[in-house]
Every structure is written in structure tokens, then in C-alpha cells.
Amino acid sequence: MRTSLLLAGLIGLLLARPALAGEDTITLEDGQGREVVEQNCAACHSLDYIVMNSPFLDRVKWEATVKKMIGTYGAPIAAEDADTIVGYLAAHYGKP
């Protein structure tokens, strides 16, 4: 019985490992503003949202997205940080 519980626990940990890794698997491209993006955006959601949405967003759409995060969802992002975030996302994760 004890061995079965131990085995079940180990299997559970192995299955949960990707979920536990979470942000460790997402590394944003190096560049000016990356730390501001990581600090502000990851406070509310996983950074994989940036990578997943990047094929669809240009600078104008990233700007609208950041404004939506602040206005609609109440993200506590300072104006200067919002500009930095948009600049970083447009440069590294924006459509041409």
C-alpha cells in the first residue's frame, strides 16, 4: 500500500511537471524593456500570451492591447512603462 501511494505521488509529480515549470519555459527575447515587460505583464498572466499573440499584432495593436490591459482589466502600469512595453513588444514580437 505504501509503495502504491509513493508511486502514485511520483507519477502525479511527473504529470504536473510542465504545469509547475510554467514561466520557466518562457524566455522573452533580449532587448531594451524586457524586464519592464516581464515585471508588468507577468503580474497578471503568463508570458506565453505574448508569444502566442505576436503573429497577429503590430505596433498599433500592441498599443491597443496594453491600453486594454490598463483600462479594462485595471493593470497597474505606469504611463512610461506602458510606452516601454509597447516599444519592446512591437520591436520583438510585432508583425512587420
Secondary structure, 3 states (H helix, E strand, C coil): CHHHHHHHHHHHHHHHHHHHHHHHHCCCCCCCCHHHHHHHHCCCCCCHHHHHHHHHCCHHHHHHHHHHHHHCCCCCCCHHHHHHHHHHHHHHHCCC
